[in-house]
Amino acid sequence: MKKMAKIKTWFISKKLKQKIRYLFAFIIVAYFLIFALIYEFVIKDSLQENISKSNYNTLISIGNGLTGEFQNIGTMGRLIMSSQEVIDYLKSDQGADSVSAYNAVTSIYYTATSFDNISSIYVFKDNGEYIKISNGITTVYKGVMEDPDWYGPVEKKSGANLVMVDGNGAFSQASGESVLSFVRVFNDIQTQKPIGKLVINCSLNMLRDTWREMAGDGKKFAYFHKKDQLLCGDAEFEEMELNVADSGDNPRNMRSGAGSFTYYYAIPGTPLAVAEHEQIRYTEYISTQILVIAMLIVLVTAASFFTISWFINRFITRPVESLVGSMEEVKSGWLKRVSMKLPDDEIGRLKNSYNDMLVEINSLIEELLEKEKTMQKAELEALQEQIKPHFLYNTLDTIAYLALENPREEVYDSIETLGNFYRKFLSKGSREISLRDEVEIVRDYLKLQKLRYEDIFEDEYDIQESLLDMKIPKLILQPLVENSLYHGIRPKGEKCLIRISAYEKDDEILIKVYDTGIGMAQSRIDAFMKGDSKSYGLRKTIERIRCYYGREDVYEIRSQEGYYCEVTIKIPSGGEAETYVQSHDHR
């Protein structure tokens, strides 16, 4: 009793994960022991031995039957080769339409009627001419037979049959079914020198007949040729592969599955193997002893699951329910730490982790709210920057001058451009717009500036078509273009170029504003990178982009003083803004 008390105390003191491990380990070990005993002493010896012995005998019997069929084909070949009419045809110079050919075909036909499953018989002269009898349409590929790789092995057999499938490509049935080809050299009886070749093609029914009486009752058969060529058999064998190396009198187990066994037997003296697949009905092998053991397993299983259920309820379910009850108050909007006493196991650590998470969430909410305020402030400042009174006054003054000096169509076009410009950048208060609309804002802006500065610049646009509908923060291009115009092009005093381009590269969207103005010295670029520059509009634009995408690396400046300046905005591919979580109920 004292030992049991110590074991109980030791078990309760363990962590929850260890408790579950020990309990399941005990159950698994018990199951393994039970099934090992059943397997070793009841099922394994009796079931596998009986099944294997029965299947081995069946396969050997089928193989012997097929060997007998092959011997019959050999006998048939010898009868044809001993026919004087056939010998006369092979020795004559007459063709297939001659009388000697007719007599030879007649002799072959009468010989063939005494044998079953004959598809066709061919007798070839050495010059390629041949005579035949056939039950169907058969195509002969004489080019294959002229290949040394084809006729070499035949000649090495010295008059014995060489078994092939479809003559190794020399024959093709119109029905599409393969045939077994028995090929041999035709030797002169007197001189024993080759005078032709004999080919006997047999249908695959020859193979099927060998197992026809044994199939059924869960047994299925198939024949294979070489490594993985299924000649005939059920669909279960289509995905199987086996090595048909001659195994003599020893059939082999190919594989065993749930309730099924598959064996094969490489038939001696042939390139074929016969395979058997049997679905086993285990009820035939169940004894009273097995039933008793099965009942014991059921009882042990029921007791095990009852124990597991009690254990989970005692050490997991109840603590979790208590923890969930304390967490329910979060639904009302209070991010309140859970205060309850729990064991120092995984459930207790879960409570502590949850409390730590609440502290972190409160901190993140404050941070996100601050970011949101910064973003809104930057957007407001950018909007105020664009509604500059002097830009509007200067544009209206220019349009008024046009009204005095130019046709009214130009005046109308200018006023419409001004209206489109303000309409688009206001964007109904939206924070983001499509790249297409952002580019149109730049077009309208530069069109209005051309009214004032006429020919001091040209603008070009190279926008990747697939990016036009991508959403980006509003007013990120116009401040860059304005910076190029006032600080790069106007001070240069000669006609320059402004080029806007956008394309995707290496999982980033690159939007570039390039001008051929006076450029920037490296010292100014370094000052801007460090935040010491007075370029207010550009700096605020970069700040908005950083807030929008939640990343620091969003721009790059390249310039050569006196020649050009290029500002690149780098947007992550996909262009999704950072999600801001707002909460007005964290306390």
C-alpha positions in Angstrom: 0.0 0.0 0.0 2.9 2.4 0.8 4.4 1.8 -2.6 1.2 2.5 -4.3 0.8 5.7 -2.3 4.3 6.8 -3.4 3.6 6.0 -7.0 0.4 8.0 -6.8 2.2 11.0 -5.2 4.9 10.8 -7.9 2.4 10.7 -10.7 0.3 13.6 -9.5 3.5 15.8 -9.0 4.4 15.4 -12.7 3.5 18.0 -15.4 0.3 17.5 -17.3 2.2 16.6 -20.5 4.1 13.9 -18.6 0.9 12.5 -17.0 -0.7 12.0 -20.4 2.5 10.5 -21.8 2.8 8.0 -19.0 -0.8 7.0 -19.2 -0.9 6.5 -23.0 2.5 4.8 -22.9 1.0 2.2 -20.5 -2.0 1.6 -22.7 0.1 1.4 -25.9 2.5 -1.1 -24.3 -0.5 -3.2 -23.1 -2.0 -3.3 -26.6 1.3 -4.2 -28.2 1.8 -7.1 -25.8 -1.7 -8.4 -26.5 -1.5 -8.1 -30.3 2.1 -9.5 -30.3 0.8 -12.6 -28.5 -2.1 -13.0 -30.9 0.1 -12.4 -34.0 2.9 -14.8 -32.9 0.9 -17.7 -31.5 -2.5 -17.6 -33.3 -2.6 -15.7 -36.6 0.9 -15.6 -38.0 1.8 -19.3 -38.0 -1.6 -20.7 -39.0 -2.9 -18.1 -41.4 0.3 -17.2 -43.4 1.5 -20.8 -43.6 -1.8 -22.1 -44.9 -2.3 -19.2 -47.3 1.3 -19.4 -48.6 1.3 -23.1 -49.1 -2.0 -23.0 -51.0 -1.0 -20.2 -53.2 2.4 -21.7 -53.9 0.9 -24.9 -55.0 -1.6 -23.1 -57.2 1.0 -21.0 -58.9 3.3 -24.0 -59.6 0.3 -25.9 -61.0 -0.5 -23.0 -63.3 3.1 -22.8 -64.3 3.3 -26.5 -65.1 0.1 -26.1 -67.2 1.7 -23.3 -69.2 4.9 -25.3 -69.7 2.8 -28.0 -71.2 1.2 -25.6 -73.6 4.6 -24.3 -74.6 5.6 -28.0 -75.3 2.5 -28.4 -77.5 3.6 -25.3 -79.5 7.0 -26.9 -79.8 5.5 -30.1 -81.1 3.4 -28.1 -83.6 6.5 -26.3 -84.8 8.3 -29.6 -85.4 5.3 -30.9 -87.4 5.4 -27.8 -89.7 9.1 -28.0 -90.1 8.9 -31.7 -91.1 6.2 -30.9 -93.8 7.6 -31.6 -97.2 5.3 -29.0 -98.8 6.8 -26.3 -96.5 10.3 -27.5 -97.1 9.7 -27.4 -100.9 8.4 -23.8 -100.7 11.4 -22.7 -98.7 13.9 -24.3 -101.1 12.1 -23.0 -104.3 12.5 -19.6 -105.9 8.8 -19.3 -106.3 6.8 -16.5 -104.6 3.9 -16.5 -102.3 1.4 -16.8 -105.2 2.9 -20.0 -106.5 1.5 -23.6 -106.3 4.2 -24.6 -103.9 3.3 -21.7 -101.6 -0.4 -22.8 -101.8 0.5 -26.4 -100.9 2.6 -25.2 -98.0 -0.2 -23.0 -96.6 -2.6 -25.9 -96.9 -0.2 -28.2 -94.9 0.2 -25.5 -92.2 -3.5 -25.0 -92.0 -4.3 -28.7 -91.4 -1.5 -28.9 -88.8 -2.9 -25.8 -87.0 -6.4 -27.2 -86.7 -5.2 -29.7 -84.1 -4.1 -26.9 -81.7 -6.0 -24.2 -79.8 -5.4 -20.5 -79.4 -3.4 -20.1 -82.6 -3.6 -16.5 -83.9 -1.3 -16.7 -86.9 1.6 -18.7 -88.3 4.3 -17.3 -90.6 7.0 -19.0 -92.6 9.7 -16.6 -93.8 12.3 -17.2 -96.5 15.8 -15.8 -96.0 15.0 -13.1 -98.7 12.1 -11.8 -96.6 9.2 -13.4 -98.6 6.7 -15.3 -96.4 3.5 -17.2 -96.4 1.0 -17.2 -93.5 -2.3 -18.3 -92.1 -4.2 -15.9 -89.7 -7.4 -15.6 -87.7 -7.4 -11.8 -87.9 -5.6 -8.8 -89.4 -1.9 -8.9 -88.4 0.7 -6.4 -89.5 4.3 -7.5 -90.1 7.2 -5.1 -89.6 10.0 -6.8 -91.6 12.4 -4.0 -90.8 12.3 -5.0 -87.2 13.1 -8.6 -88.1 16.1 -7.5 -90.2 17.7 -5.9 -87.1 20.7 -7.9 -85.7 19.3 -7.3 -82.2 16.2 -9.1 -83.3 17.4 -12.1 -85.3 20.7 -12.6 -83.4 19.0 -14.1 -80.3 16.8 -16.3 -82.5 19.8 -17.8 -84.3 21.6 -18.4 -81.0 18.7 -20.7 -80.0 19.8 -23.2 -82.8 16.3 -24.2 -83.8 14.6 -24.0 -80.4 11.7 -21.6 -79.7 12.4 -18.1 -78.5 9.3 -16.7 -76.8 8.5 -13.0 -77.4 5.6 -10.6 -76.9 4.4 -9.4 -80.3 7.6 -10.6 -81.8 9.4 -7.8 -79.9 7.7 -5.3 -82.1 7.7 -7.4 -85.4 3.9 -8.1 -85.2 0.8 -6.0 -84.4 -2.8 -7.1 -84.1 -5.6 -4.9 -85.5 -7.5 -5.7 -82.3 -4.8 -4.1 -80.2 -4.3 -7.2 -78.0 -0.8 -8.7 -77.7 0.2 -12.1 -78.8 2.8 -14.6 -77.7 5.3 -15.2 -80.5 7.2 -18.4 -80.7 10.1 -17.8 -83.1 12.6 -20.4 -84.3 15.1 -20.9 -87.1 13.8 -23.3 -89.8 16.6 -25.8 -90.5 16.8 -28.2 -93.4 16.2 -31.7 -92.2 19.0 -33.2 -94.3 21.7 -30.4 -94.1 20.6 -28.9 -90.7 21.3 -25.5 -92.2 18.9 -22.5 -91.8 16.6 -22.1 -94.8 14.0 -19.7 -93.1 12.2 -18.8 -89.9 9.0 -20.0 -88.4 6.8 -17.8 -86.2 3.8 -19.1 -84.4 1.7 -16.3 -82.8 -0.7 -17.5 -80.0 -3.5 -15.4 -78.5 -3.4 -14.5 -74.8 -6.3 -16.9 -74.2 -3.6 -19.6 -73.9 -2.5 -17.8 -70.7 -6.0 -17.2 -69.4 -6.9 -20.9 -69.9 -4.2 -22.0 -67.5 -6.0 -20.3 -64.5 -9.6 -20.2 -65.7 -10.7 -23.1 -63.4 -8.9 -21.7 -60.4 -10.2 -18.1 -60.4 -12.9 -17.0 -58.1 -13.5 -17.1 -54.4 -11.4 -13.9 -53.9 -8.6 -15.2 -56.2 -7.4 -13.2 -59.2 -4.5 -14.0 -61.6 -2.3 -12.2 -64.1 0.7 -12.9 -66.3 3.7 -10.5 -66.6 6.5 -10.4 -69.1 9.9 -9.0 -68.1 9.9 -6.3 -65.4 6.6 -4.5 -65.5 4.7 -5.5 -68.7 1.3 -6.8 -67.8 0.1 -9.2 -70.5 -3.3 -10.1 -69.1 -5.0 -10.0 -65.8 -7.3 -8.0 -63.5 -6.9 -4.2 -62.9 -5.4 -4.8 -59.5 -2.1 -5.8 -61.1 -1.7 -2.7 -63.4 0.4 -0.7 -60.9 2.5 -3.7 -59.7 6.2 -4.2 -60.7 8.1 -7.5 -60.2 11.4 -9.0 -61.3 10.7 -12.1 -63.4 14.1 -13.5 -62.9 13.9 -17.3 -62.9 13.0 -18.4 -59.4 12.9 -22.1 -60.1 10.5 -23.9 -57.8 10.2 -21.1 -55.2 7.2 -18.7 -55.6 7.7 -15.4 -54.0 5.5 -13.1 -51.9 5.2 -9.8 -53.8 3.3 -7.8 -51.2 0.7 -8.2 -48.4 -2.1 -5.8 -47.7 -5.0 -5.5 -45.3 -6.8 -8.8 -45.8 -5.0 -9.6 -49.1 -1.9 -11.4 -50.3 -0.1 -11.2 -53.7 2.4 -13.8 -54.9 4.2 -14.4 -58.1 6.1 -17.3 -59.7 8.6 -17.0 -62.5 7.9 -20.0 -64.7 11.2 -21.9 -65.4 12.4 -21.8 -69.0 10.1 -18.9 -70.0 10.3 -15.1 -69.7 6.9 -15.1 -68.0 5.7 -14.9 -64.4 2.2 -15.7 -63.1 0.9 -13.6 -60.2 -2.0 -14.3 -57.8 -3.9 -11.8 -55.7 -6.1 -13.3 -53.0 -8.6 -11.5 -50.8 -8.7 -13.3 -47.4 -11.8 -13.8 -45.4 -10.4 -13.9 -41.9 -13.6 -15.4 -40.4 -12.5 -18.8 -41.9 -9.4 -18.8 -39.6 -11.0 -17.5 -36.3 -11.0 -20.0 -33.5 -12.6 -20.0 -30.0 -9.2 -18.9 -28.6 -9.2 -15.9 -30.8 -12.7 -14.9 -29.8 -11.7 -15.1 -26.1 -8.7 -12.9 -26.7 -10.8 -10.4 -28.7 -13.3 -10.1 -25.8 -10.4 -9.4 -23.5 -9.1 -6.7 -25.8 -12.6 -5.1 -25.9 -12.8 -5.1 -22.1 -9.3 -3.7 -21.7 -10.1 -1.0 -24.3 -13.3 0.0 -22.5 -11.5 0.2 -19.2 -8.6 2.2 -20.8 -10.9 4.8 -22.4 -12.9 5.2 -19.1 -9.6 5.9 -17.3 -8.6 8.4 -20.0 -11.9 10.1 -19.8 -11.7 10.5 -16.1 -8.1 11.7 -16.3 -8.9 14.4 -18.9 -11.9 15.6 -17.0 -10.0 15.8 -13.7 -6.8 17.4 -14.9 -7.7 19.2 -18.1 -11.5 19.9 -18.6 -12.3 21.4 -15.2 -9.2 23.7 -15.1 -9.9 24.9 -18.6 -13.5 25.6 -17.9 -12.5 27.7 -14.9 -10.0 29.6 -17.0 -12.6 30.2 -19.8 -15.1 31.5 -17.2 -12.6 34.1 -16.1 -11.8 35.1 -19.7 -15.5 35.6 -20.6 -15.4 39.2 -19.2 -13.1 40.1 -22.1 -16.1 40.0 -24.4 -17.6 43.0 -22.6 -14.5 45.1 -23.7 -12.4 44.8 -20.6 -8.9 43.6 -21.3 -8.7 42.3 -17.7 -6.0 39.9 -16.4 -7.3 36.5 -15.2 -6.9 36.0 -11.4 -7.5 32.4 -10.3 -5.4 29.7 -8.7 -4.3 26.9 -10.9 -1.7 24.1 -10.7 1.7 24.8 -12.0 1.3 22.8 -15.1 0.4 23.6 -18.8 -3.0 25.0 -17.9 -1.5 27.3 -15.3 1.1 28.4 -17.8 -1.6 29.1 -20.2 -3.2 31.5 -17.8 0.1 33.3 -17.2 0.7 33.5 -21.0 -2.8 34.9 -21.5 -2.2 37.6 -18.9 1.1 38.5 -20.5 -0.7 38.6 -23.9 -3.2 41.1 -22.5 -0.4 43.4 -21.4 1.2 43.2 -24.8 -2.2 43.8 -26.6 -2.8 47.0 -24.6 0.7 48.2 -25.5 0.1 47.4 -29.2 -3.2 49.2 -29.2 -1.6 52.3 -27.9 1.1 52.1 -30.4 -1.3 51.5 -33.3 -3.5 54.4 -32.2 -0.4 56.6 -32.2 0.5 55.4 -35.7 -3.0 56.2 -36.9 -2.8 59.7 -35.6 0.6 60.2 -37.2 -0.8 58.9 -40.5 -3.8 61.1 -40.5 -1.7 64.1 -39.6 0.7 63.5 -42.5 -2.2 63.1 -44.9 -3.8 66.3 -43.7 -0.5 68.2 -44.1 0.0 66.7 -47.6 -3.5 67.8 -48.5 -2.9 71.3 -47.2 0.3 71.5 -49.1 -1.5 70.9 -52.4 -4.3 73.4 -51.7 -1.7 76.2 -51.7 -3.3 79.6 -52.4 -0.4 80.8 -54.6 -0.7 77.7 -56.9 -4.4 78.3 -57.4 -4.0 82.1 -57.8 -1.2 81.6 -60.3 -3.2 79.1 -62.3 -6.3 81.3 -62.4 -4.1 84.3 -63.5 -2.7 82.2 -66.3 -6.2 81.1 -67.4 -7.4 84.7 -67.3 -4.5 85.7 -69.6 -5.4 82.8 -71.9 -9.0 84.1 -72.0 -7.7 87.4 -73.4 -5.2 86.0 -75.9 -6.4 82.5 -77.0 -9.5 80.8 -78.3 -12.1 79.9 -75.8 -11.6 76.1 -76.4 -8.1 76.4 -74.8 -9.6 78.4 -71.9 -12.3 75.7 -71.4 -9.7 72.9 -71.6 -7.5 74.6 -68.9 -10.5 75.2 -66.5 -11.6 71.6 -67.0 -8.0 70.4 -66.3 -7.9 72.4 -63.1 -11.2 71.0 -62.0 -10.1 67.4 -62.7 -6.9 68.0 -60.8 -8.6 69.1 -57.6 -11.4 66.5 -58.0 -9.0 63.6 -58.2 -6.6 64.5 -55.4 -9.5 65.1 -53.0 -10.8 61.6 -54.0 -13.9 62.0 -51.9 -11.8 61.8 -48.8 -10.4 58.3 -49.6 -7.0 57.5 -48.2 -5.9 55.5 -51.2 -6.5 55.7 -55.0 -5.4 53.6 -58.0 -2.1 54.2 -59.6 -4.0 55.1 -62.7 -5.7 58.0 -60.9 -2.4 59.1 -59.3 -0.8 59.3 -62.7 -3.7 61.3 -64.0 -3.3 63.8 -61.1 0.4 64.2 -62.2 -0.7 64.7 -65.9 -3.2 67.4 -64.9 -0.7 69.1 -62.6 2.0 69.2 -65.3 -0.5 70.3 -67.9 -1.5 73.3 -65.7 2.2 74.1 -65.1 2.9 74.1 -68.8 0.4 77.0 -69.1 2.8 79.0 -67.0 6.2 77.8 -68.0 5.4 76.7 -71.5 8.4 74.8 -73.0 10.8 74.4 -70.1 10.0 70.7 -69.7 8.5 67.6 -71.4 6.8 64.7 -69.5 6.9 61.0 -70.3 5.1 58.1 -68.8 6.1 54.4 -68.8 3.6 52.5 -66.6 3.3 48.7 -66.5 -0.2 48.0 -67.7 -0.9 45.3 -65.0 -0.2 47.9 -62.2 -2.7 50.6 -63.2 -5.5 49.3 -60.9 -3.2 48.8 -57.9 -4.1 50.8 -54.8 -1.5 53.2 -53.4 -1.5 56.0 -50.9 -3.0 59.2 -52.3 -0.7 62.1 -53.4 2.7 60.4 -53.3 3.7 61.2 -56.9 2.6 64.9 -57.2 4.9 66.2 -54.4 7.9 64.4 -56.1 7.0 65.9 -59.5 6.6 69.4 -57.9 10.0 69.0 -56.3 11.5 68.1 -59.6 9.9 71.1 -61.3 10.8 73.8 -58.8 14.1 72.5 -57.4 15.5 70.7 -60.4 14.2 72.0 -63.8 13.4 75.7 -63.2 16.9 76.5 -61.8 18.6 74.9 -64.8 17.1 77.4 -67.2 16.8 75.0 -70.2 14.3 72.5 -71.5 14.3 69.3 -69.4 12.5 66.0 -69.1 10.3 64.6 -66.4 9.7 60.8 -66.7 7.2 58.8 -64.6 7.7 55.0 -64.6 6.3 52.1 -62.7 7.1 48.4 -63.0 7.5 45.2 -60.9 10.9 43.7 -60.0 12.0 41.2 -57.4 8.7 41.1 -55.4 8.6 44.9 -55.3 6.7 47.6 -57.2 9.1 50.4 -58.2 7.6 53.9 -59.0 10.2 56.3 -60.2 10.2 60.1 -60.8 13.2 61.1 -63.0 14.2 64.6 -64.1 17.1 66.0 -66.1 17.3 69.1 -63.9 20.3 70.3 -61.9 20.3 67.2 -59.7 21.5 66.9 -56.1 24.9 66.9 -54.6 25.7 63.7 -52.6 25.9 65.8 -49.4 22.2 66.9 -49.9 21.2 63.3 -50.5 23.1 62.2 -47.3 21.4 65.0 -45.3 18.0 63.9 -46.6 18.7 60.3 -45.7 19.6 61.4 -42.1 16.5 63.6 -41.8 18.5 66.8 -41.8 17.1 68.1 -45.1 14.6 71.0 -45.4 12.8 69.3 -48.3 9.5 69.3 -46.4 7.1 67.9 -49.1 9.4 65.0 -50.0 10.1 64.1 -46.4 6.4 64.1 -45.5 5.6 62.0 -48.5 8.2 59.4 -47.4 6.8 59.5 -43.9 3.3 58.7 -45.1 4.5 55.8 -47.3 6.4 54.3 -44.3 3.3 54.5 -42.1 1.0 53.1 -44.8 3.1 50.0 -45.5 4.7 49.6 -42.1 8.3 49.4 -43.4 11.3 51.7 -43.4 12.9 50.8 -46.7 10.4 52.6 -49.1 12.6 55.0 -51.1 15.9 55.5 -52.9 17.5 58.6 -54.3 20.0 58.6 -57.2 21.4 61.8 -58.6 24.4 63.3 -60.5 24.7 67.0 -59.8 24.1 69.0 -63.0 22.6 66.1 -64.9 19.7 64.3 -63.3 17.8 63.2 -60.2 15.8 60.0 -59.7 13.5 59.3 -56.7 12.3 55.7 -56.5 9.3 54.6 -54.3 9.6 50.9 -53.3 6.3 49.3 -52.6 6.0 45.6 -51.5 4.5 43.4 -54.3 0.7 43.1 -53.6 0.7 46.6 -52.2 -1.3 45.8 -49.1 -1.3 48.4 -46.4 -0.5 47.6 -42.8 -3.7 46.9 -40.9 -4.4 49.3 -38.1 -6.5 47.9 -35.2 -8.6 50.6 -33.5 -10.1 50.0 -30.1 -12.0 52.5 -28.1 -12.7 50.1 -25.2 -9.3 49.1 -23.8 -9.1 49.9 -20.1 
